[in-house]
C-alpha cells in the first residue's frame, strides 16, 4: 500500500511547455514592444531632422559668406549642411528673395513637399493608445477569471483538481491489507461501470462514503483506486480549501465544485480531512452564520437537496468521525461508513509484498517475519520501513537488500537512530546494562509477558537503552494477568538497580516506567472494572466533546470517599507489580549478573541470545574485543510509548 498522500498533477499541468508564468511574461513583452513601436512612429512622423538650430538672420549671413552648401526648403523649415559638413536647422518666414540669394551663392537647394499622412495612418495614430488599454484590460480580466482563487473574479471558484488515468492510475491491485474495505467499496465501482444493473431493481447507490481510519492506513489511496477501477474522472480537494476568512466564499466553492462534477458525471469527488469543514454546528462563536457553518450547510444541500446530483459520488476521509455533524452522517448523505483499520499480520505481509515488488531483495528476506515483528504498523509505516531498508543497503554499497537491513530499519523506525556522538562513562554504561537486564529478566520469568525480542544498551532516540517485547500475534485486548505482568515488567529496571546499587543510588531514569505503570493501574481501576472493592463501574469518561472548536475531556463526578478508595486500589495494584518484580530478580540474581555482563560485552542481544546468556552458554558471536570501540551516548529521556510498542526505556540523566 503506497503512501496515500502522494501528490498528483491536475489536468492543467502539462509540463514546462505550458508554463503560465512564461506565457504571461511573453504577453507583457509583446505589449511593451508595441508601445515602443507606437512611440517611434510618432517621433518619426513629427520630428524634423537633427541639426544645429539657428536664427533665420544668421542663416542669411552664412549664405552670403558662402558657408552654406545644401538647403532643403520645407513648409516653414529649412535644413541642410554647411561647407564643413555640419548640419543646421532654421525656421523661415515667407521670403521671395531666398531662391535668388541661394542661386547667386551656388547653394544646392531642393523643395520638400508637405507630408500628409494617409487616412489609415491617421486612424492608427488616433486609435492605437485606446487599443493598447483595451488589450491590457482584457488580459488582466482573463487572468483573474482563469486562476481560481488567485484573483478577485476567481475567489469563489473551486480548488478541486481533476485526475484522470494519465496521472498515475491506481487500482485495487495497488491496495493491500484492507480487504473488507475494498469489498465494501466494490459496489460503488460496479455502479459506476454499469448503473443499469442496479436501476433495474430500483436500487440506488449510496451518495457518499466516509472512510474512517488512522493516519497512514490508505484512505486517500483507496479513494483513488475506486476511480482507477471505474475509469471515471476523480476530483480531489482538501476540507481546508473551502474555508476562508470571508463569509460565503466556502459555500461558493462548494457550488462551483459540484458544477464541475456535473459536467464530468459520472465521477468521484474526494474530500480529504473533511472534519476541517464538517465539524458539529453550534460549536463555534456567533449565531451560526460564520464561514465554516455556511460552507457545511451548502455541502449538505448539494449532497441531498431538492436538486439531485446524479452520477456524483462523494468519498471523504477523516480520522475524527466523532466530531462530524450528525446531518452529514445521516442516510442520503454519508450513509456508508467504511472503516480502514491498521492491517493485521496477513495484511502487513501483503502490503510488504506490494512495497518490495520493485526492490532487489536478497534470498534471506522473509516478509512473514517482518510482518510479525511490526505489530501496529500502518501501510505508510511499512512503506517507510521498506524505504529505510533500501537506503541502508545503498549506504553500505550493497546490490541487494538483505534481512539484516530490514531489521536495522525496523530498529531505527521503532526505537530511533543510534546515537554515537556522546560519551558514556563505564559506570553509566554498567548501570544501563543492569537496568535493561532487569526488564529482560522479568519478561522471561513472569507468565503473561510478551516474548522478549531484543534488549540493547546502545542509545537510540531519546533512550539510553531499550528492552523490546513483541506479542506472538496481533492483540486486540489484554487480560488482567497480562496487565499485571506488564506492571511487573515496568519495575524490573528500577528493582534491578536497587538490588545492585542500593536505595541511595537510585536515579531519575525510571520516570517513564513509573508513569506507564501508574496510568495502567488507574485505567484498571477506573475504566476496566478490575478492582474487587470498586466493582464493575466506570469512574472516568474519556470521550471527547467539541466546545468552542476545542476538544474537551469530560470527567465523571465522584465523591471524596470514592476518590480515596481509587487511590488506595491504584497503589495496591502498583505495589503488587513492584513486589512481583522484586521476587523474580531476588530469586534469579545470578542470572541478572550474567545477562548484564553479556550486555556489556555485546551491547545488543536477541531474545534467544538472552536466554543463552542467563544460562551461561556461549551465544555464538564473534569476540567483542576484536570489534572497533564505539562511543556511547548519554542524555535524553525514555522513548514515548507511541514510538516504542512493547519496549521499556533505560535510565536517563537527572532533570530529564
MIVOMAR-262842 format. One line per field, with one value per residue (C-alpha): x, y, z; residue in three letters; chain. Coordinates in steps of 0.25 Angstrom, whole numbers. Example, Ala and Ser with C-alpha at 12.3 -4.5 7.8 and 13.67 -1.06 7.14 Angstrom:
2
X	(49:55);
Y	(-18:-4);
Z	(31:29);
r	(ALA:SER);
c	(A:A);
! end
This chain:
656
X	(0:7:7:-7:-2:5:3:-2:-3:-16:-20:-15:-1:5:20:29:23:10:17:7:18:25:13:9:23:23:10:15:28:19:11:24:29:16:17:31:27:16:25:36:25:20:34:38:25:26:41:50:64:74:84:88:76:80:72:68:76:89:85:85:98:104:98:104:118:118:117:104:106:92:78:65:53:40:28:34:46:60:70:83:98:110:122:129:118:111:96:87:72:64:50:48:37:32:44:42:57:63:63:71:81:83:86:95:104:104:96:90:75:63:48:42:26:18:16:1:-2:-11:-25:-21:-9:-17:-27:-16:-9:-22:-27:-15:-14:-28:-26:-14:-22:-33:-23:-17:-30:-35:-22:-23:-38:-35:-24:-33:-44:-35:-27:-38:-36:-24:-31:-44:-52:-48:-48:-61:-56:-54:-39:-42:-32:-37:-29:-30:-24:-12:-7:-3:-15:-17:-25:-29:-17:-8:-17:-14:-17:-31:-39:-52:-52:-49:-61:-70:-65:-66:-81:-78:-69:-79:-89:-80:-77:-92:-102:-114:-110:-116:-126:-134:-137:-140:-127:-119:-105:-100:-97:-86:-76:-68:-54:-50:-37:-24:-14:-6:-15:-18:-31:-27:-21:-33:-42:-32:-33:-48:-47:-36:-44:-57:-49:-56:-51:-47:-47:-39:-39:-36:-46:-38:-38:-53:-51:-47:-47:-58:-72:-79:-66:-66:-81:-78:-66:-75:-85:-74:-69:-82:-84:-71:-74:-88:-81:-72:-82:-81:-69:-64:-61:-52:-51:-39:-39:-54:-54:-48:-61:-71:-70:-82:-90:-92:-78:-73:-75:-87:-101:-97:-94:-79:-72:-70:-84:-89:-80:-85:-99:-96:-89:-102:-111:-102:-101:-116:-125:-136:-127:-122:-107:-108:-95:-87:-81:-75:-64:-58:-47:-45:-39:-48:-63:-67:-66:-75:-88:-100:-107:-94:-95:-110:-115:-115:-102:-90:-99:-88:-76:-64:-54:-40:-33:-18:-14:-13:-1:-7:-10:4:10:2:6:21:19:14:25:36:32:41:53:65:63:73:68:68:57:44:32:25:36:36:21:21:31:23:10:2:9:0:2:10:19:22:25:35:41:44:50:59:64:67:74:83:87:90:99:107:109:101:94:83:75:76:69:79:76:61:64:73:62:51:60:62:47:42:53:61:74:87:93:108:113:113:121:116:125:127:119:107:108:108:96:89:92:87:74:71:75:65:54:58:59:45:39:46:41:27:15:7:19:21:33:46:50:62:70:81:89:92:86:74:65:63:66:80:75:63:56:47:36:27:14:13:1:-7:-14:-27:-30:-22:-25:-23:-12:-5:-7:-1:11:13:13:24:32:31:38:49:59:57:57:70:77:73:78:91:94:85:73:82:87:74:73:62:63:51:41:35:33:26:17:13:11:2:-6:-9:-13:-22:-29:-30:-38:-46:-49:-47:-54:-42:-44:-52:-54:-60:-67:-71:-73:-67:-61:-55:-61:-50:-60:-57:-67:-65:-67:-63:-55:-47:-47:-50:-50:-61:-59:-70:-72:-68:-69:-57:-58:-58:-46:-39:-43:-38:-24:-23:-26:-17:-6:-9:-8:5:11:7:15:27:27:26:38:46:42:47:60:64:62:70:80:92:84:83:98:101:91:97:111:107:100:113:121:111:102:91:84:73:62:69:83:78:73:86:93:86:89:104:104:112:103:111:116:130:140:135:149:152:142:145:142:130:125:112:102:97:85:71:58:51:45:30:20:16:30:33:22:25:39:44:53:67:71:72:80:75:66:61);
Y	(0:12:26:31:45:45:58:58:68:73:74:88:84:78:81:93:95:102:109:120:129:129:131:143:149:147:155:166:167:168:179:187:185:190:203:205:204:214:224:222:224:237:242:239:245:258:261:268:264:267:279:292:301:315:329:332:344:336:327:338:343:329:328:342:338:325:315:308:296:290:294:287:296:291:297:308:299:299:289:286:285:295:294:287:276:281:281:292:296:309:313:323:333:335:341:343:347:334:326:337:338:323:322:334:327:314:307:293:294:286:288:277:276:275:261:258:244:235:233:219:224:235:226:217:228:232:219:211:216:212:198:197:200:191:179:181:181:169:161:165:161:148:144:148:139:127:125:120:127:135:147:155:149:135:136:127:117:102:98:83:77:66:54:44:31:39:43:30:21:13:1:-9:-17:-6:-6:-18:-21:-15:-26:-23:-8:-12:-21:-11:-1:-10:-8:7:3:-7:4:14:3:-2:7:0:-13:-6:3:-10:-14:0:1:14:15:22:36:37:28:32:26:25:21:25:33:25:14:17:25:34:23:15:26:27:12:14:24:16:3:10:18:31:46:48:61:63:74:77:81:93:98:102:111:125:138:144:138:132:128:114:112:118:108:96:101:102:89:82:89:84:70:70:74:61:52:40:44:43:55:52:62:59:63:66:69:83:87:77:79:79:92:101:98:112:126:135:131:121:130:128:124:109:106:113:104:92:96:97:84:77:84:79:65:63:75:78:77:62:61:48:41:49:40:47:40:47:43:46:41:48:43:47:62:62:68:58:63:60:45:42:33:40:47:40:28:18:18:9:6:6:-1:-4:-17:-30:-39:-45:-31:-26:-37:-33:-19:-22:-30:-18:-9:-19:-23:-14:-15:-24:-34:-44:-58:-58:-47:-53:-43:-52:-50:-35:-34:-42:-32:-20:-20:-7:-2:5:4:17:12:-1:7:16:3:-3:11:11:-3:1:14:6:-4:7:14:1:-1:-14:-18:-26:-23:-33:-37:-30:-17:-19:-22:-9:-1:-7:-3:11:13:8:11:23:24:20:32:31:45:46:39:30:26:12:13:19:8:-2:4:4:-11:-15:-7:-13:-27:-25:-22:-34:-44:-41:-42:-56:-61:-55:-62:-53:-44:-43:-51:-44:-39:-31:-23:-13:-3:5:19:20:32:38:26:20:6:-2:-15:-19:-29:-33:-41:-55:-50:-37:-34:-26:-27:-31:-39:-35:-46:-39:-25:-29:-36:-23:-15:-24:-22:-7:-8:-18:-8:0:-12:-17:-4:-4:-18:-15:-1:1:10:23:21:21:31:38:29:21:32:27:13:19:27:16:7:18:20:5:3:15:10:-4:2:14:8:-7:-11:-19:-15:-24:-12:-3:-13:-12:3:13:25:32:36:39:42:56:67:79:92:106:98:90:76:75:63:61:54:47:54:45:46:49:35:28:36:32:17:19:24:12:2:8:8:-7:-11:-4:-9:-23:-21:-16:-28:-38:-31:-31:-46:-50:-42:-47:-61:-60:-50:-59:-59:-43:-42:-52:-44:-31:-36:-41:-27:-20:-29:-30:-17:-23:-37:-44:-52:-65:-60:-54:-68:-74:-63:-65:-80:-77:-82:-77:-68:-71:-57:-52:-48:-34:-30:-30:-20:-5:3:11:23:22:33:39:49:50:43:30:27:30:19:23:21:8:-2:-13:-6:-1:11:11:21:35:46:55:66:58);
Z	(0:-5:2:2:2:-11:-19:-33:-44:-49:-64:-65:-62:-75:-73:-76:-90:-84:-72:-69:-64:-77:-84:-76:-78:-93:-94:-85:-94:-106:-100:-97:-111:-117:-108:-113:-127:-126:-119:-130:-141:-134:-133:-147:-153:-145:-142:-152:-155:-145:-146:-140:-139:-143:-146:-160:-160:-157:-168:-178:-173:-175:-189:-192:-187:-195:-183:-187:-197:-197:-193:-192:-192:-186:-180:-171:-168:-175:-172:-179:-178:-176:-185:-174:-173:-161:-161:-157:-156:-156:-157:-168:-171:-186:-193:-208:-210:-203:-216:-223:-212:-211:-226:-226:-216:-223:-211:-215:-211:-213:-209:-199:-201:-188:-183:-181:-174:-180:-175:-169:-163:-157:-151:-146:-139:-132:-128:-124:-110:-107:-113:-104:-92:-96:-98:-85:-78:-85:-82:-67:-66:-73:-63:-51:-56:-61:-47:-37:-24:-29:-33:-29:-40:-37:-22:-21:-31:-26:-24:-27:-36:-46:-48:-60:-64:-69:-56:-50:-50:-37:-36:-25:-28:-22:-9:0:15:15:8:16:12:-3:-3:3:-8:-19:-20:-24:-35:-40:-41:-48:-58:-60:-54:-61:-53:-40:-47:-52:-38:-33:-25:-22:-20:-7:-10:0:6:18:20:35:40:46:38:28:26:12:11:0:-8:-6:-12:-24:-26:-27:-38:-45:-45:-50:-60:-57:-54:-40:-33:-21:-11:4:14:18:3:5:18:16:25:16:19:7:-1:4:0:-14:-15:-12:-22:-33:-29:-31:-44:-49:-45:-52:-65:-63:-57:-54:-46:-31:-23:-11:1:9:24:24:38:35:29:34:49:58:56:68:74:69:74:68:63:53:41:41:29:33:36:23:16:23:20:5:5:12:1:-10:-5:-3:-6:-16:-28:-30:-34:-41:-44:-34:-22:-11:-4:9:19:33:46:55:51:65:63:50:49:50:38:30:34:32:21:8:10:16:18:18:27:23:34:29:40:42:36:43:41:28:23:26:19:6:8:9:-4:-11:-6:-8:-22:-29:-19:-21:-9:-4:-3:12:13:19:18:28:39:36:37:51:56:52:60:60:47:36:21:22:33:25:13:21:26:12:8:20:17:3:8:18:7:-3:8:10:-5:-6:-18:-11:1:12:24:33:26:29:44:45:38:48:60:54:52:65:74:68:61:69:76:74:77:92:102:113:125:129:142:134:124:135:141:128:126:139:137:124:129:140:130:121:133:138:124:123:137:139:132:123:118:103:97:98:85:87:98:96:103:91:92:82:80:94:102:107:105:101:105:94:95:83:84:77:69:67:80:81:96:109:121:136:136:124:130:144:137:129:142:148:135:137:151:146:143:156:165:158:161:175:177:171:176:188:190:192:177:170:159:151:139:143:142:129:135:147:138:130:142:149:136:134:149:149:136:142:154:147:133:132:145:150:165:174:184:173:165:150:150:141:148:137:123:113:102:96:92:84:91:84:74:84:89:104:112:122:136:144:157:169:184:193:199:185:180:193:190:176:180:190:179:169:180:183:169:166:179:175:162:169:179:167:160:173:176:162:162:176:173:160:164:158:144:145:147:135:126:130:127:113:110:114:104:92:95:87:90:83:91:89:92:105:109:106:113:126:126:124:110:98:89:77:74:70:80:84:87:72:69:68:80:79:87:95:97:109:111:107:113:110:97:97:96:82:77:86:85:96:99:112:114:121:132:128:134:145:140:128);
r	(UNK:UNK:UNK:UNK:UNK:UNK:UNK:UNK:UNK:UNK:UNK:UNK:UNK:UNK:UNK:UNK:UNK:UNK:UNK:UNK:UNK:UNK:UNK:UNK:UNK:UNK:UNK:UNK:UNK:UNK:UNK:UNK:UNK:UNK:UNK:UNK:UNK:UNK:UNK:UNK:UNK:UNK:UNK:UNK:UNK:UNK:UNK:UNK:UNK:UNK:UNK:UNK:UNK:UNK:UNK:UNK:UNK:UNK:UNK:UNK:UNK:UNK:UNK:UNK:UNK:UNK:UNK:UNK:UNK:UNK:UNK:UNK:UNK:UNK:UNK:UNK:UNK:UNK:UNK:UNK:UNK:UNK:UNK:UNK:UNK:UNK:UNK:UNK:UNK:UNK:UNK:UNK:UNK:UNK:UNK:UNK:UNK:UNK:UNK:UNK:UNK:UNK:UNK:UNK:UNK:UNK:UNK:UNK:UNK:UNK:UNK:UNK:UNK:UNK:UNK:UNK:UNK:UNK:UNK:UNK:UNK:UNK:UNK:UNK:UNK:UNK:UNK:UNK:UNK:UNK:UNK:UNK:UNK:UNK:UNK:UNK:UNK:UNK:UNK:UNK:UNK:UNK:UNK:UNK:UNK:UNK:UNK:UNK:UNK:UNK:UNK:UNK:UNK:UNK:UNK:UNK:UNK:UNK:UNK:UNK:UNK:UNK:UNK:UNK:UNK:UNK:UNK:UNK:UNK:UNK:UNK:UNK:UNK:UNK:UNK:UNK:UNK:UNK:UNK:UNK:UNK:UNK:UNK:UNK:UNK:UNK:UNK:UNK:UNK:UNK:UNK:UNK:UNK:UNK:UNK:UNK:UNK:UNK:UNK:UNK:UNK:UNK:UNK:UNK:UNK:UNK:UNK:UNK:UNK:UNK:UNK:UNK:UNK:UNK:UNK:UNK:UNK:UNK:UNK:UNK:UNK:UNK:UNK:UNK:UNK:UNK:UNK:UNK:UNK:UNK:UNK:UNK:UNK:UNK:UNK:UNK:UNK:UNK:UNK:UNK:UNK:UNK:UNK:UNK:UNK:UNK:UNK:UNK:UNK:UNK:UNK:UNK:UNK:UNK:UNK:UNK:UNK:UNK:UNK:UNK:UNK:UNK:UNK:UNK:UNK:UNK:UNK:UNK:UNK:UNK:UNK:UNK:UNK:UNK:UNK:UNK:UNK:UNK:UNK:UNK:UNK:UNK:UNK:UNK:UNK:UNK:UNK:UNK:UNK:UNK:UNK:UNK:UNK:UNK:UNK:UNK:UNK:UNK:UNK:UNK:UNK:UNK:UNK:UNK:UNK:UNK:UNK:UNK:UNK:UNK:UNK:UNK:UNK:UNK:UNK:UNK:UNK:UNK:UNK:UNK:UNK:UNK:UNK:UNK:UNK:UNK:UNK:UNK:UNK:UNK:UNK:UNK:UNK:UNK:UNK:UNK:UNK:UNK:UNK:UNK:UNK:UNK:UNK:UNK:UNK:UNK:UNK:UNK:UNK:UNK:UNK:UNK:UNK:UNK:UNK:UNK:UNK:UNK:UNK:UNK:UNK:UNK:UNK:UNK:UNK:UNK:UNK:UNK:UNK:UNK:UNK:UNK:UNK:UNK:UNK:UNK:UNK:UNK:UNK:UNK:UNK:UNK:UNK:UNK:UNK:UNK:UNK:UNK:UNK:UNK:UNK:UNK:UNK:UNK:UNK:UNK:UNK:UNK:UNK:UNK:UNK:UNK:UNK:UNK:UNK:UNK:UNK:UNK:UNK:UNK:UNK:UNK:UNK:UNK:UNK:UNK:UNK:UNK:UNK:UNK:UNK:UNK:UNK:UNK:UNK:UNK:UNK:UNK:UNK:UNK:UNK:UNK:UNK:UNK:UNK:UNK:UNK:UNK:UNK:UNK:UNK:UNK:UNK:UNK:UNK:UNK:UNK:UNK:UNK:UNK:UNK:UNK:UNK:UNK:UNK:UNK:UNK:UNK:UNK:UNK:UNK:UNK:UNK:UNK:UNK:UNK:UNK:UNK:UNK:UNK:UNK:UNK:UNK:UNK:UNK:UNK:UNK:UNK:UNK:UNK:UNK:UNK:UNK:UNK:UNK:UNK:UNK:UNK:UNK:UNK:UNK:UNK:UNK:UNK:UNK:UNK:UNK:UNK:UNK:UNK:UNK:UNK:UNK:UNK:UNK:UNK:UNK:UNK:UNK:UNK:UNK:UNK:UNK:UNK:UNK:UNK:UNK:UNK:UNK:UNK:UNK:UNK:UNK:UNK:UNK:UNK:UNK:UNK:UNK:UNK:UNK:UNK:UNK:UNK:UNK:UNK:UNK:UNK:UNK:UNK:UNK:UNK:UNK:UNK:UNK:UNK:UNK:UNK:UNK:UNK:UNK:UNK:UNK:UNK:UNK:UNK:UNK:UNK:UNK:UNK:UNK:UNK:UNK:UNK:UNK:UNK:UNK:UNK:UNK:UNK:UNK:UNK:UNK:UNK:UNK:UNK:UNK:UNK:UNK:UNK:UNK:UNK:UNK:UNK:UNK:UNK:UNK:UNK:UNK:UNK:UNK:UNK:UNK:UNK:UNK:UNK:UNK:UNK:UNK:UNK:UNK:UNK:UNK:UNK:UNK:UNK:UNK:UNK:UNK:UNK:UNK:UNK:UNK:UNK:UNK:UNK:UNK:UNK:UNK:UNK:UNK:UNK:UNK:UNK:UNK:UNK:UNK:UNK:UNK:UNK:UNK:UNK:UNK:UNK:UNK:UNK:UNK:UNK:UNK:UNK:UNK:UNK:UNK:UNK:UNK:UNK:UNK:UNK:UNK:UNK:UNK:UNK:UNK:UNK:UNK:UNK);
c	(A:A:A:A:A:A:A:A:A:A:A:A:A:A:A:A:A:A:A:A:A:A:A:A:A:A:A:A:A:A:A:A:A:A:A:A:A:A:A:A:A:A:A:A:A:A:A:A:A:A:A:A:A:A:A:A:A:A:A:A:A:A:A:A:A:A:A:A:A:A:A:A:A:A:A:A:A:A:A:A:A:A:A:A:A:A:A:A:A:A:A:A:A:A:A:A:A:A:A:A:A:A:A:A:A:A:A:A:A:A:A:A:A:A:A:A:A:A:A:A:A:A:A:A:A:A:A:A:A:A:A:A:A:A:A:A:A:A:A:A:A:A:A:A:A:A:A:A:A:A:A:A:A:A:A:A:A:A:A:A:A:A:A:A:A:A:A:A:A:A:A:A:A:A:A:A:A:A:A:A:A:A:A:A:A:A:A:A:A:A:A:A:A:A:A:A:A:A:A:A:A:A:A:A:A:A:A:A:A:A:A:A:A:A:A:A:A:A:A:A:A:A:A:A:A:A:A:A:A:A:A:A:A:A:A:A:A:A:A:A:A:A:A:A:A:A:A:A:A:A:A:A:A:A:A:A:A:A:A:A:A:A:A:A:A:A:A:A:A:A:A:A:A:A:A:A:A:A:A:A:A:A:A:A:A:A:A:A:A:A:A:A:A:A:A:A:A:A:A:A:A:A:A:A:A:A:A:A:A:A:A:A:A:A:A:A:A:A:A:A:A:A:A:A:A:A:A:A:A:A:A:A:A:A:A:A:A:A:A:A:A:A:A:A:A:A:A:A:A:A:A:A:A:A:A:A:A:A:A:A:A:A:A:A:A:A:A:A:A:A:A:A:A:A:A:A:A:A:A:A:A:A:A:A:A:A:A:A:A:A:A:A:A:A:A:A:A:A:A:A:A:A:A:A:A:A:A:A:A:A:A:A:A:A:A:A:A:A:A:A:A:A:A:A:A:A:A:A:A:A:A:A:A:A:A:A:A:A:A:A:A:A:A:A:A:A:A:A:A:A:A:A:A:A:A:A:A:A:A:A:A:A:A:A:A:A:A:A:A:A:A:A:A:A:A:A:A:A:A:A:A:A:A:A:A:A:A:A:A:A:A:A:A:A:A:A:A:A:A:A:A:A:A:A:A:A:A:A:A:A:A:A:A:A:A:A:A:A:A:A:A:A:A:A:A:A:A:A:A:A:A:A:A:A:A:A:A:A:A:A:A:A:A:A:A:A:A:A:A:A:A:A:A:A:A:A:A:A:A:A:A:A:A:A:A:A:A:A:A:A:A:A:A:A:A:A:A:A:A:A:A:A:A:A:A:A:A:A:A:A:A:A:A:A:A:A:A:A:A:A:A:A:A:A:A:A:A:A:A:A:A:A:A:A:A:A:A:A:A:A:A:A:A:A:A:A:A:A:A:A:A:A:A:A:A:A:A:A:A:A:A:A:A:A:A:A:A:A:A:A:A:A:A:A:A:A);
! end
